[in-house]
Amino acid sequence: MKTHRIGHRIQVSQHAQRWIATVGSDIPSWQRRALEGWFGAWLALGAMFGYGAYSSAGSERSFYLICLGFWAFFAVRAFRAVRWRRSGVEVVQLSPEGLEVRMDHGQRPGKPTAIPLAQVTRAEVAAPNPRSFLESMDQQFWVVGGDRLSVGKGRRPVVFGKQLSHSEAAQLAESFNAALKKLQRNAQN
């Protein structure tokens, strides 16, 4: 088995006809502590909204319940970000069966997204656009997103490479495309 690293977050392994890349979710400890502190404050705000909804009546209760609905939406997103930053790993596996991408959390494997090998296309790196507000937000440490690579065309391409730099994404795409070319050549023989 051959293994090499791309940057400090990506590990690529090649074993027989299986190519596996793992992308870690590591961030500096001060950012993780800030994210967890913010999440704790968000939970305290939710407790206050819950108390307000419980102790109020009439239209004031409706106001608190609406606020609690919005709070719950962002609480779920914040929980996902904290969980991802604590123990998340993105696993990309290319084999004769096809491509499988999943987000693992600790020892628990995530739900895989799979495509047969015949439908797998070359990985393309999304060019960074520093003027895009949404792209800038996707690259922040408090968000789970910012996929840099896409495979497949059509309605739902498979994306991976969360919050990688452009150079790391280009190196990962080069390694992926070389493994894909080798697998497709072996499949034709």
VENLIN-V197531 format. One record per backbone hydrogen bond with DSSP energy under -0.5 kcal/mol. NH is the residue of the N-H (numbers start at 1). CO is the residue of the C=O. E is the energy in kcal/mol with one decimal. If there is no record, write none. Layout:
BEGIN
NH_CO_E + NH_CO_E
END
This chain:
BEGIN
2_14_-2.5 + 4_12_-2.6 + 6_10_-2.1 + 10_6_-1.4 + 11_22_-2.2 + 12_4_-3.2 + 13_20_-3.4 + 14_2_-2.9 + 15_18_-2.9 + 18_15_-2.3 + 19_94_-3.0 + 20_13_-3.0 + 21_92_-3.0 + 22_11_-2.6 + 23_90_-2.9 + 24_9_-2.9 + 24_22_-0.6 + 25_88_-1.0 + 31_28_-0.6 + 32_28_-1.9 + 33_29_-2.6 + 34_30_-2.0 + 35_31_-2.4 + 36_32_-2.5 + 37_33_-2.5 + 38_34_-2.4 + 39_35_-2.1 + 40_36_-2.1 + 41_37_-2.2 + 42_38_-2.2 + 43_39_-2.2 + 44_40_-1.9 + 45_41_-2.1 + 46_42_-2.0 + 47_43_-2.0 + 48_44_-1.9 + 49_45_-2.4 + 50_46_-2.7 + 51_47_-2.5 + 52_48_-2.5 + 53_49_-2.5 + 54_50_-2.1 + 55_51_-2.7 + 56_52_-1.2 + 60_57_-1.0 + 61_57_-0.5 + 62_58_-1.6 + 63_59_-2.2 + 64_60_-2.1 + 65_61_-2.5 + 66_62_-2.3 + 67_63_-2.5 + 68_64_-2.5 + 69_65_-1.7 + 70_66_-2.0 + 71_67_-2.8 + 72_68_-2.5 + 73_69_-1.8 + 74_70_-1.8 + 75_71_-2.3 + 76_72_-2.2 + 77_73_-1.6 + 78_74_-2.4 + 79_75_-2.5 + 80_76_-2.3 + 81_77_-1.9 + 82_78_-2.6 + 83_79_-2.8 + 84_80_-2.5 + 85_81_-2.5 + 86_82_-1.8 + 87_83_-2.1 + 88_84_-2.3 + 89_104_-2.4 + 90_23_-2.9 + 91_89_-0.6 + 91_102_-3.2 + 92_21_-3.0 + 92_90_-0.5 + 93_100_-3.0 + 94_19_-3.2 + 95_98_-2.4 + 98_95_-0.9 + 99_115_-2.5 + 100_93_-2.5 + 101_113_-2.4 + 102_91_-2.3 + 104_89_-2.9 + 104_102_-0.6 + 105_108_-2.6 + 106_87_-2.8 + 108_105_-2.0 + 109_107_-0.7 + 113_101_-2.6 + 114_112_-0.5 + 115_99_-2.2 + 117_97_-0.9 + 119_116_-1.6 + 120_116_-0.5 + 120_117_-1.1 + 124_150_-2.4 + 126_124_-0.5 + 126_148_-3.0 + 130_128_-0.5 + 132_129_-1.9 + 133_131_-0.6 + 136_132_-2.0 + 137_133_-2.3 + 138_134_-2.2 + 139_135_-0.9 + 139_136_-0.5 + 140_137_-1.6 + 143_140_-1.5 + 145_143_-0.9 + 148_160_-0.6 + 148_161_-0.9 + 149_160_-2.7 + 150_124_-2.0 + 151_158_-2.7 + 158_151_-2.4 + 160_149_-2.1 + 163_146_-1.6 + 164_146_-0.5 + 164_161_-1.3 + 169_165_-2.6 + 170_166_-2.2 + 171_167_-2.1 + 172_168_-2.4 + 173_169_-2.5 + 174_170_-2.1 + 175_171_-2.1 + 176_172_-2.6 + 177_173_-3.0 + 178_174_-1.9 + 179_175_-2.1 + 180_176_-2.6 + 181_177_-2.4 + 182_178_-1.9 + 183_179_-2.3 + 184_180_-2.7 + 185_181_-2.1 + 186_182_-2.1 + 187_183_-2.1 + 188_184_-1.4 + 189_185_-0.9
END
